Amino acid sequence: MQKYLSWPFVEAEKILSTFEQSEEIILATGYGPSGLPHIGTFGEVLRTVYVANALRELAPRIRTRILAFSDDMDGLRKVPDNVPNREMLSEHLGRLLTSIPDPFGTAQSYGHHMNGTFCEFLAIFGFEYEFKSATECYRSGVYDEVLLKLLERYEAAVNILLPTLGEERQKSYSPFLPVCQKTQKVLQVPIVETNAKRGTVSYRDEEGNLVETRVTGGCCKLQWKADWGMRWAAFGVQYESHGKDLTPSAKPAVAICKLLGGKPPVLFPYELFLDKEGKKISKSKGNGFSVDEWLACAPYESLALYMFLNPKRAKRLCHEIVPKFVDDYLSLVNQYHDDPANFDNPVWHIHNGKVPKLEMYGLTFCLLINIASACNAEDVQMLKKLIKRYRGGVDIENNSTLEKLLEFSVAYCKMFVLNSRSYKVPNEVERRMLANLSEALSQMDDSKSSDEIQNVVFEVGKMHLPHDLRTWFKTLYEVLLGQEDGPRFGSFVKLYGIDNTVKLITNSLTTK
């Protein structure tokens, strides 16, 4: 009997056991459109898709929907670093994101532009979801019923939320944030009176005048923690993942959902992505490694694998990790076809059970990158010539995966390798070692296997460094490839060609 042990199935089981009688499961994911969507946004949606697919596998008769919420009725708190017309935007701080001019000049507002970018972003990957705009939900009346219910239970809501705030914020706090009809600013002002019968709250404006405003129809919005719980109650959300940094907000949101008569969703807190320096990736700063950068130098499936693995562990996100995830993906595909009943293999989730068969002829992405670097490849043609010459029987033209991987290897090399290489000048001992290797390789021909070549490289290393072969291979990589590590050297020589490798060694020995 199939065991479902991977985390999407574990989450799906939690949902099914928590909402046993449900005929429909609603999963939610959120986007804060204060800045452009980034790789963290992508990760949250993709992981939600993984759980939805697991639900469909475990309970195919239950309808599954993903709602993607945009918090576009928030006020703009600061101007992002990675958008144009920043000076213009600075004049609109505090205003609703959907009431601010679009700095890109293409959409109805700043919020509409970011929403469009978000939807285009998700469309690239073919995700199935329903988009929900906070502005539309508030203004169209979707939230009216739960907003009035919250107003009726105002004191209870305040008692839930006040302990989560700092002393200064407590003085002016209200879960209802009026929207100034003149300026379209979201106001964080004390509420001096509530009237559940009229469905209104009252506050004093900047001039000291008492203003009464409806809580419905988009005249007010809820503060974040209250808004989150209200949203769950309004739509009957049964599952949502969130960054670990939002865990303190989740507890009061759960209480608000219960206060409104809703059943809180199963929550899945995940760890955050970190940039190369170990700092949190930020939408407004635009730091970190982007989805566009990843997809420019590696296949989508490698990014999907990165998102699948260890979601509860903080992970660095930088270009150095990309080749490993490409090769790990290729390896997992081979493993899956050896055991297609293993639904816990990550590639089952990446392809939703429809895993393609791939033939890579023993080539790896790491190897292709190093070959591209060694021959300073400007395009894939040079790599194709090498493969056809030294790896007979490889049908590149009828292998779209391999052809694409060749293109990615050249792209990765241009983006990250060529300008970062630092070749070591060999000392006298290292020069003798390399000369011995060159002589040994010169006595071989290209019919030799990569294992036979690797054995020769080992033997030369043992002659000079019998107890420290690690240093021998490190020397090869540093002198010949300009980096501290690299592919299995026999595989490199087999693909690059013995004559080419001998020339590479000779060139390194002429360097003073």
Secondary structure, DSSP 4 states (H G I P E B T S, - for coil): -----SHHHHHHHHHHHHSTT-SEEEEEEEE-TTS---HHHHHHHHHHHHHHHHHHHH-TTSEEEEEEEE-TTSB--S--TTSS-HHHHHTTTTBBGGGSPPTTSSSSSHHHHHHHHHHHHHHTTT---EEEEHHHHHHHTTTHHHHHHHHHTHHHHHHHHGGGS-HHHHHH--SEEEB-TTT-BBP-----EEETTTTEEEEE-TTS-EEEEESSTTSEEE-HHHHHHHHHHHHT--EEEEEGGGHHHHHHHHHHHHHTTPPPPEEEEEPPEE-TTSPBP-TTTT-S--HHHHHHHS-HHHHHHHHHS-TTS-EE--GGGHHHHHHHHHHHHHHHHH-TT-TTSHHHHHTTT-PPP---TT--HHHHHHHHHHTT-SSHHHHHHHHHHHSTT---TT-HHHHHHHHHHHHHIIIIITTT--PPPP-HHHHHHHHHHHHHHHT--TTS-HHHHHHHHHHHHHHH-TT-HHHHHHHHIIIIISSS--S-HHHHHHHH-HHHHHHHHHHHHT--
